[in-house]
Each structure stands twice: as structure tokens, then as C-alpha cells.
């Protein structure tokens, strides 16, 4: 799936904007027509908009109320539809999905506030990854996949521990001047 800048995407100073990691994520995987997709941490909605425009049946959510409102507005601007909810991981998610996506808060910092939830992954940088993995099976259709963005700045030992026992495939990488981002597909 190629990033298509033809879509209108408004931003909000209190919501994580489309960034290099968002584009890397979009360009790293394909969506089949009718594929049921869940995006956790939708931010502005840019990833979910691309999934919906490529035929995905999209449910998305964010812990940040302003992100939920912004995503709804961006879907309307682009004439697309999705189920959009306020959620903390799977707390308000109903249904089963072929693909679950999360551009994780992966920086190893501990900051507070609505916007900081988009990047602050705690001391090890894993943030909600362990909960995302453990909760995924009850939301997967057979053959489901989990797609996440991780960073070389994360505690690599903690990341390896979180992924242990799961089949992991690297879909894309982006070296930046201070870190390397990777998009991982995890089969549970």
C-alpha cells in the first residue's frame, strides 16, 4: 500500500500528526478488499484512512478524545466510513479482525499528558505492547496478524522477551539519524 497524499488530513496540536513512522507503516503492508482491520492509537486517522480507501472494513480508536474527534473529522473530509471509538487498547473494541495495527508509543521516556501518550513508551519503550499482544487472540479472526512499529531505542532485551514464542517478520525499516524504525508483523 503506497502512501497517497491526495487525502485530506487535518491535524490538531493535541494529537500525534502523520509523521515518518506513519508513512513507513502505511507503505509496509497491503490490505485486501473486505479485510477487517483494527487500528489502535489512530491519532489523526491517516493509517485507517488508507486502509479504508484500499477496501478495508475499518474499526479504529484512540485513548485521546481529541484524536477520536479528529479521526472522525478526517474520515468525513475524505468521504470514507469507519467505526471510530475512544478506547484504551481493547477496552471498547467489539468484534474480530484479520489485521490489528498499532503505531506504538515506542520512545523510552516516561511523560504524561494526552499527546505524550502517543510517543511515551515508559522506561523500556514497550508501552502497551505486552497488553496489545496478550489481548490480540480474542480479537483475531483465524490467521490474524498484528502489525506494529518499533524503535531501536526500545530496550531490545525487553522487546525480545515480549515477542518470544511468536512468529515475527520485519516488513519495513527506516534508518533515521538517531534511531531505526521497524514495522513488525507478529503472528500469534
Buried (B, 14 or more C-beta within 10 A) or exposed (E): BEBEEEBEBEBBEBBBBBBEBBBBBBBBBEBEEEBBBBBBBBBBBBBBBBBBBBBBBBBBBBBBEBBBBBBBBBBEBBEBEBBBBBBBBBEEBEEBBBBBBBBBBBBBBEEEEBBBBBBBBBEBBBBBBBBBBEBBEEBBEEEBBBBBBBBBBBBEEBBEEBBEEEEBEEBBEBEEEEBEBBBBBBEB
